[in-house]
Amino acid sequence: MVHRPRYLGSIRCWGTGEFFNLSFDEFRRVVKAAVEVVDGKLPVIASAGLSVETGKAFAKAAEEAGADGILLMPPYLTECPQDGLVKYAKQICDSTSLAMIYYNRGNGILNAESAQKLADQCSNLVGLKDGKGDIQLLNKIVKTVGDRLVYVGGVPTAEIFAEAYLSIGVNTYSSAVFNFVPDMAVKFYNALRSGDSATVKQITNDFFIPFVDLRDHKAGYAVSLIKAGAAIIGRPAGDVRAPLEMPKREEQQMLEALIDKVK
């Protein structure tokens, strides 16, 4: 039986903007450290991807380090046909016993038919994470594949899509801002799930809309602002690496003011 990791309340090593900038040795060390620190209290989900052979190598390293699952990232650079994406994902899935979550993003976007093919062919594929925000496409996948997979919202600042996600049956999402405003992120999630639309609206207006406006100042800030936020609350994890850039000083001050507003 395939172990299905609980995505909410899990540790990822690492996702967009981080996995692509880690050397293979750094990746192994990060996953190993996460597994040791978490010590079984939460599932650890590592990343794999880039190419078939590189994806297999990262999946193997993650499994050896004790990870519970893999977030399968899109292939690198070139546009891909649907049949090729299914083959890419299947070969990496087949190389490991770990549970796999397919990240539907970038140049790795599966349509509903391809998602169904992959689910049929890979017993260890347990989830699909949406990174595109195309609700029509995601609704087609959800309705086509059904409960064979778990669906996770994963666009940058997923909370801004959370109500739309919930309307089509996607009630789980990964919260990047949880890294620096965890209490507010949990409050928003609980309000969403309980139907407290007034609280959802208030937090969206007070935090998420201005945060998204700040995020959109520069490409890549969906990652960079999370690093900045972690540093602001005293949990620095280092700066982003090129080609991403850290926010300017005045932008960091804007973020600090947002954090203070929702503490």
C-alpha positions in Angstrom: 0.0 0.0 0.0 1.3 3.5 -0.9 1.7 5.8 2.0 -0.1 9.1 1.3 1.6 12.0 3.0 -0.5 14.6 4.7 0.3 17.7 2.7 -0.9 20.3 5.1 1.4 20.1 8.0 4.3 18.7 6.0 7.9 19.8 5.4 9.0 20.5 1.9 12.6 20.3 0.7 12.3 22.2 -1.5 9.9 23.7 -4.0 9.9 26.5 -6.6 12.9 28.8 -6.5 14.9 26.5 -4.1 15.1 23.1 -5.6 16.4 24.5 -8.9 19.2 26.3 -7.1 20.5 23.5 -4.9 23.4 21.3 -5.9 22.9 17.6 -5.6 25.0 17.4 -2.4 23.1 20.4 -0.9 19.9 18.7 -1.7 20.9 15.5 0.1 22.1 17.4 3.1 18.9 19.5 3.3 16.6 16.4 3.1 18.6 14.5 5.6 18.6 17.5 8.0 14.8 17.9 7.6 14.2 14.2 8.3 16.4 14.3 11.4 14.8 17.5 12.8 11.2 16.5 12.1 11.9 13.1 13.6 8.7 11.5 12.3 6.4 14.2 13.6 5.4 15.3 10.1 5.9 13.9 6.6 8.9 15.3 4.7 8.3 15.9 1.0 11.4 16.4 -1.1 11.5 17.5 -4.7 12.7 15.9 -7.9 12.7 16.8 -11.6 14.6 18.7 -14.3 15.1 15.6 -16.5 14.2 11.9 -16.3 17.6 10.8 -15.1 18.2 13.7 -12.8 14.7 13.2 -11.4 15.5 9.6 -10.7 18.7 10.5 -8.9 17.0 13.1 -6.7 14.2 10.7 -5.9 16.7 8.0 -4.9 18.6 10.5 -2.7 15.4 11.6 -1.1 14.4 8.0 -0.4 17.8 7.1 1.0 17.6 10.2 3.3 14.3 9.1 4.7 11.8 11.4 2.9 8.2 10.4 2.9 7.3 11.7 -0.6 8.3 13.6 -3.7 6.9 16.7 -5.3 7.7 16.1 -8.9 8.8 19.4 -10.5 8.4 20.3 -14.2 11.0 19.3 -16.7 13.6 22.0 -17.5 13.3 24.6 -20.3 11.6 23.2 -23.4 7.9 22.9 -24.2 6.7 19.4 -23.9 4.0 17.3 -25.6 1.4 15.7 -23.4 2.5 12.1 -24.1 6.1 13.2 -23.3 5.1 14.6 -20.0 3.3 11.4 -19.0 6.4 9.4 -20.0 8.7 11.8 -18.0 6.6 11.5 -14.9 6.0 7.8 -15.2 9.7 7.0 -15.5 10.5 9.0 -12.3 7.5 7.5 -10.5 8.6 4.0 -11.4 12.1 4.6 -10.1 11.0 5.0 -6.4 8.6 3.5 -3.9 7.9 7.0 -2.4 4.5 8.6 -2.8 4.6 11.2 -5.7 2.7 14.5 -6.1 2.8 15.9 -9.6 3.4 19.7 -9.7 1.2 21.0 -12.6 3.2 24.1 -13.4 5.4 25.8 -15.9 6.2 23.7 -18.9 4.9 20.6 -17.2 1.1 21.2 -17.5 -0.9 18.1 -17.8 -4.4 18.2 -19.3 -7.2 16.1 -17.8 -6.6 13.1 -20.2 -2.9 13.0 -19.4 -3.5 13.3 -15.6 -5.9 10.3 -15.9 -3.3 8.3 -17.9 -0.6 9.0 -15.3 -2.9 8.1 -12.4 -3.8 4.8 -14.1 -0.1 3.9 -14.8 1.5 4.9 -11.5 0.2 3.5 -8.3 2.5 5.6 -6.2 1.1 8.9 -7.7 -1.1 10.2 -4.9 -1.6 13.8 -5.7 -1.6 16.7 -8.1 -0.5 20.2 -7.1 -1.8 23.1 -9.1 0.7 25.8 -9.8 -1.0 27.4 -12.8 -4.2 28.8 -11.4 -6.3 27.8 -14.4 -9.5 26.9 -12.5 -11.2 25.6 -15.7 -8.3 23.2 -16.4 -8.1 22.1 -12.7 -11.9 21.5 -12.6 -11.6 19.3 -15.6 -8.9 17.3 -14.0 -10.7 17.0 -10.7 -13.9 15.9 -12.4 -12.1 13.5 -14.7 -9.7 11.8 -12.3 -11.9 12.1 -9.2 -10.8 10.9 -5.8 -8.0 8.7 -7.2 -5.7 11.7 -6.4 -5.5 14.3 -3.7 -5.5 17.9 -5.2 -3.4 20.6 -3.7 -3.6 24.4 -4.5 -0.1 25.6 -5.1 -0.1 28.8 -7.1 2.0 31.6 -5.6 0.1 33.0 -2.6 -2.4 30.2 -2.8 -4.8 31.9 -0.4 -5.8 34.4 -3.1 -7.2 31.4 -5.0 -8.5 29.5 -2.0 -12.2 30.3 -2.4 -12.1 29.3 -6.1 -10.2 26.1 -5.2 -12.7 25.2 -2.6 -15.6 25.7 -5.0 -14.4 22.9 -7.2 -13.5 20.5 -4.3 -9.8 21.4 -3.7 -9.8 22.1 0.0 -6.0 21.9 0.6 -3.3 24.3 -0.4 0.3 25.0 0.4 0.7 28.3 2.3 4.0 30.1 1.6 3.2 32.9 4.1 2.8 30.3 6.8 6.6 30.6 7.1 6.4 34.0 8.6 2.7 34.7 9.6 1.6 31.2 10.7 -1.1 32.2 13.1 -2.8 34.4 10.5 -2.4 31.7 7.8 -4.1 29.1 10.1 -6.8 31.6 11.0 -7.5 32.2 7.3 -7.6 28.5 6.6 -10.0 27.7 9.4 -12.3 30.6 8.4 -12.3 29.4 4.8 -13.2 25.8 5.9 -15.9 26.9 8.3 -17.6 29.3 5.9 -16.6 32.4 7.8 -16.7 34.6 4.7 -16.4 37.9 6.8 -13.0 36.8 8.2 -11.8 35.5 4.9 -12.7 38.9 3.3 -11.0 40.9 6.1 -7.7 39.0 5.9 -7.7 39.0 2.1 -8.2 42.8 2.1 -5.8 43.5 5.0 -3.0 41.2 4.0 -3.3 39.1 0.8 -4.2 41.8 -1.7 -1.4 44.2 -0.6 1.0 41.2 -0.4 0.1 40.1 -3.9 0.6 43.7 -5.1 4.0 43.7 -3.5 4.8 40.3 -4.9 4.1 41.5 -8.4 6.7 44.3 -8.2 9.3 41.9 -9.7 9.3 38.4 -11.2 10.4 35.8 -8.6 9.2 37.8 -5.6 6.8 35.0 -4.8 9.9 33.2 -3.5 12.0 36.2 -2.4 9.4 37.7 -0.2 9.1 34.5 1.8 12.8 34.6 2.5 12.5 38.2 3.5 9.5 37.5 5.7 11.4 34.7 7.5 14.3 37.0 8.2 12.0 39.7 9.5 10.5 37.4 12.2 14.0 36.3 13.2 14.1 33.0 11.3 16.5 33.8 8.4 17.2 31.1 5.9 19.6 33.0 3.7 19.0 35.0 0.6 17.7 33.7 -2.7 20.2 32.8 -5.4 20.5 34.1 -8.9 18.5 34.5 -11.1 16.1 35.5 -8.3 16.7 38.7 -6.3 15.9 39.8 -2.8 13.4 42.7 -2.3 14.8 46.2 -2.0 15.0 47.8 1.4 11.8 49.8 1.0 10.0 46.7 -0.2 11.2 44.8 2.9 9.9 47.7 5.0 6.5 47.4 3.3 6.5 43.7 4.0 7.4 44.3 7.7 4.5 46.7 8.0 2.1 44.1 6.6 3.4 41.5 9.1 3.0 43.9 12.0 -0.6 44.6 10.8 -1.7 41.0 11.1 0.2 39.8 14.2 
